[in-house]
Every structure is written in C-alpha cells, then in structure tokens.
Amino acid sequence: MPDKKSIIVYGPQGSGKTRHAEALRKHFALATVLDCEDIHGVQELPATGALILVTHVPERTRRALHIDEALRRLQHEPAGYPFA
C-alpha cells in the first residue's frame, strides 16, 4: 500500500495543534508528525506520510485542515485518511 499524502493542520499558536498531534496522526493513519513554525511553500514539505503542523497555510496546497476541523473529525468521524 503506498504512503498516504501528507496533511497540513494549521492554526494559531496555542490552538492545540501540538497537544493533539499524536492523536491526529493516528486518526489520519500517518507515519510522522512535523511541527513547523513558518512554512511558505509546499515544496518545503514532505509529500507523503506526515502530519504537518503550521501556523499559516502554505500557498498552493490542497490537503490542509484548520485545527478546529481536524479536531471535529477526530471526535466525530471514523479514523482514516480524510482526503480521497
């Protein structure tokens, strides 16, 4: 089975990204967590297997969830990769 594409979870500092990172990683079936402060472009990010935590969404990305949406999915949806 190929690696899942990486997912970006974004939100302001103190919003719970790091606190919930491991639970989100497991829920979305990803291999690792990267906690990044300032990323400006998707070319700087791993393409597969990572839950990437940032404060702002990089330009030209399609696989990003605001922390509130990620936590809603964690609490109310079955575990699994959220993007088709």
C-alpha positions as CSV (number, residue, x, y, z in Angstrom):
1,M,0.0,0.0,0.0
2,P,1.5,3.4,-1.0
3,D,2.2,6.0,1.7
4,K,-0.6,8.4,2.4
5,K,-0.1,12.0,1.2
6,S,0.9,14.4,3.9
7,I,-1.8,16.5,5.7
8,I,-1.3,20.1,6.9
9,V,-3.1,21.1,10.1
10,Y,-2.9,24.9,10.6
11,G,-4.0,27.3,13.3
12,P,-2.6,30.0,15.6
13,Q,-0.1,29.3,18.3
14,G,-1.8,27.9,21.4
15,S,-4.7,26.4,19.4
16,G,-3.9,22.7,20.4
17,K,-2.0,21.5,17.3
18,T,0.9,20.1,19.2
19,R,-1.2,18.9,22.1
20,H,-3.4,16.8,19.8
21,A,-0.7,15.9,17.2
22,E,-0.2,12.2,18.1
23,A,-4.0,11.5,18.3
24,L,-4.5,13.3,14.9
25,R,-1.5,11.4,13.4
26,K,-3.0,8.0,14.4
27,H,-6.5,9.1,13.4
28,F,-5.4,10.0,9.9
29,A,-3.1,6.9,9.6
30,L,0.1,8.9,9.0
31,A,3.7,7.9,10.0
32,T,5.2,11.0,11.5
33,V,4.5,14.5,12.9
34,L,6.4,17.6,11.8
35,D,5.9,20.7,13.9
36,C,6.8,23.7,11.7
37,E,6.6,27.3,12.6
38,D,6.8,29.2,9.3
39,I,6.5,27.3,6.0
40,H,5.9,29.4,2.9
41,G,5.6,26.8,0.2
42,V,4.6,23.2,-0.3
43,Q,8.0,22.5,-1.9
44,E,9.5,22.7,1.6
45,L,7.2,19.9,3.0
46,P,7.4,16.1,2.8
47,A,4.9,14.8,0.2
48,T,3.9,11.6,2.0
49,G,3.4,10.2,5.4
50,A,3.5,13.3,7.6
51,L,1.1,15.3,9.7
52,I,2.5,18.8,9.3
53,L,1.6,21.4,11.9
54,V,1.9,25.1,10.9
55,T,0.5,28.5,11.9
56,H,-0.4,29.6,8.3
57,V,-1.4,27.5,5.3
58,P,1.3,27.4,2.6
59,E,0.3,28.6,-0.8
60,R,-1.0,26.1,-3.4
61,T,-1.8,23.3,-1.0
62,R,-5.0,21.1,-1.2
63,R,-4.5,18.9,1.8
64,A,-4.9,21.3,4.7
65,L,-7.3,21.4,7.6
66,H,-7.8,24.1,10.2
67,I,-7.2,22.7,13.7
68,D,-10.9,23.1,14.6
69,E,-11.9,20.9,11.6
70,A,-9.2,18.4,12.3
71,L,-10.4,18.1,16.0
72,R,-14.0,17.8,14.8
73,R,-13.0,14.9,12.6
74,L,-11.1,13.3,15.4
75,Q,-14.1,13.4,17.7
76,H,-16.9,12.7,15.3
77,E,-15.7,10.7,12.3
78,P,-14.2,7.2,11.9
79,A,-10.5,7.0,11.8
80,G,-8.9,7.1,8.3
81,Y,-7.4,9.4,5.7
82,P,-9.7,12.4,5.2
83,F,-8.9,13.1,1.5
84,A,-9.8,11.0,-1.5
